[in-house]
């Protein structure tokens, strides 16, 4: 049985090296990732069980480690393989868009933001710093937790903008509830930040709300 398992895993690895993920079933991709942590263990059934429970590859990758480990055959080492892959993908998407024009690469930016924020259980407030040519200098998370008028500090945003020599900003935060519509606090925070940035001649291009795969743009709705 051990030789049979090893032969199966080797065939999966060779299939990937020869043609990437084309032709792979979702459970086979999950199986490959699980074997990163336990290369000598048969991970086919745990992969199928995980896919059955969450319904998609994306959902399995985004599942909390505690929940993943409830699947028979998935332990800490297997979770490592799943989460490492997810975080590498996030880093790759982030690195890919630095130095790119924000407007021209807006879809790439949204891809990164969706991937980075859609599975978060708490609200995160991010800032994208742009230079005078609208090229992306850096992205970073400034605040965590439920956002309200006392949780986001305009002074800190202004300080960070100056430190990064930014000429413009794009504000971003997520709604774990899945509802992309802005709250009254969101509107108030945006107004305060816009006024604070204006004092140092920095322009805020947009405020984006990420809710699952949905995106709400303040600019598109004439709110900034």
N, C-alpha and C positions, 0 to 999 in steps of 0.2 A: 504493500500500500504506500509506503514512504517513497519508493522509487516512482510509483505511478503519480503521486502528488508532485514530486520534483519534476517529472517529465511534463506534466500539465503546466506548471509554473514557467518552465523553460520555454514552452511553446508560446505562452502568453507574452513573455519578454521578447522573444524573437519576432513575434507578430508586431509588437509595438515598434521595435527597432527598425523593422523593414517598411512599415507603412503608417506609423503613428497610431492614432486612435481610430482611424477609419476602419469601419467594420466591427468595432468592439461593441458589445452590449454594455449597457450601463453597469450591470452587476460585475462584468469582467474588469471594468475600470476600477470599481470599488475594491474588487478582489486584489488587483495589482497593488493598490495603495495599502491595503491591509497587510500584505506580505512584506512591505518595507519594514514593518516592526517585528514580524515573526516569520522570517523567510522559510522556516522548515515546517510551518503549520499549514494545514489545509484551510484556506479562508473562503472557499467558494460558497459554502452554505451560509456563513455569517454575512457575506456580501449580499446574497439573495434575500436574507431575512431583513437586513437593513434597508434594502431598496423597497421591499414589500411594506415595511413599516412607514417609511417617509415618502415613498412614491416617486422620487426623482433623484438623480445624481446630485443636483444642486442642493436639495434638501438634506441629503445625507452629509454632504460636506459642511453644511451650516448647522447641523444638529449639535447640541451641547454635549461635551465629552461624557458627562454623567449619564445622559440618556443613551448615548452610543454603547456604553459599557453594560447596559441592561440586555444587550443582544448577546446570546450565548456564543462564545468564541471570540468576542471583541474585548480586549483589555487595554491597559495603558499604552503598551507598545504599538498596538494597532491604531489607536487614536492618534498617536504621534504621526504616523504616516499620512492620515487624512488631513490633520491640521497643518502639518508642514507644507503639504501641497497647496492648501488654500492660502496660507500666508505668503508662500513664494509667488503665487499668482498675483496677490495683492501688491507685493513689492515690485513685481515686473510691470504691472499696469501703471503704478505710480511713477516708476523711473522712466517709462516710455514717454510720458507726456511732459516731463520737465524740459524746459527750453522751447517747447512748442508754442505756437500762437494759440491763445485760448479760444478765440472765435473759430478759427479753422479746425481746431482739434476738439471742438465741444463734444462731439459724440464719444471720442476716446475718454474725455474727462468724465462724462456721465457713466460710461462703462465702469470706470474705476470707482466712482462714488457709489454706484449701485452695488458693486461687488464688495466694497469695503464696509458699507453701512446697512445694507438691507437685513442682515441677520442679527444686528445689535439689539440687546434687550433694554438698553438705556439710551437716553438721548446724548448725542455727541455734537459739539459745535466746532466746525473746522473753518479754516481760512485758507484761501488760495491767494498767494501773493503774485502780482503781475508787475513787470517793468513797464517803461514808457512805450514799448512796442507791443504790449499785451502778451509778451512771452511769459510762461509760467516759471517763476523763480523757485517756488517751494509750496508745499501744502503741509499743514499741521493741525492737530487737534488742540484746541485751547481750553475747552471746558467740557466737563462730563456731568451727567445727571440731568434731572428734570430742568428744562430751561424756563426761566422766568426773568422778570426785569431785574431781579437782585442777583441772578446767577451768572450773567454775562456782563463783564466789566469793560465798558468802552475804553477806559484808560489802558487796560492790558492789550486790547486790540490795536490801539494807536501805537503803543510802545513796540509791539512786535512788528507792526508795519514799518516803523522807522528802522528797527534793527535789520530788517530784510531789504531795506532800501526800495520799498515797493512804491509804485506810482498809482496802483489801483488794486482793488480787492474783489474777490468773490466770496461771499459768505455761504456756508453750507451747514445744515443740520438735518438730522433724521427724525422721523416719527415712527417709533416702534409699533404704534397702534395700527399702522397701515393706511391711515387717512392723511393724504398729502396737503389738505387745506390748512392754511396758516391760522393759528390761534390769535387772540388779541395780544397776548404776550409776544408772539412772533412779530406782529406788526409794530408793537411799541419798541422792541429791541432793535428792529431794523431802522426805525426812525432815529433812535438815539445814536446808533453806530454811524449812520449816514451823516448826522450833524457833527459827531466827533471827528470823523475822517475829513470832513470839509475844512475844519480848522487848520489842518496841516496840508491842505491841497491834495488830498488823496481821494480818488473817485471810487465809489462802490458800484461795480458793474451789475451785480445781481445778488440775490439771496435765493439759494436753492434748498428745497425741502425734499429729502429722499424718503419715500415710504414704500418699502418693498421694491418693485420695479417701476413705480410711478415717481415722477419728478414734477414738482411745482416750482415755477420760475416767477419770482416777484417782478422781474423786468417784463416778461411776456404779458403779465396782467396789469402793467402800468402802476405798480406799487413801489417803484424805486426810481 
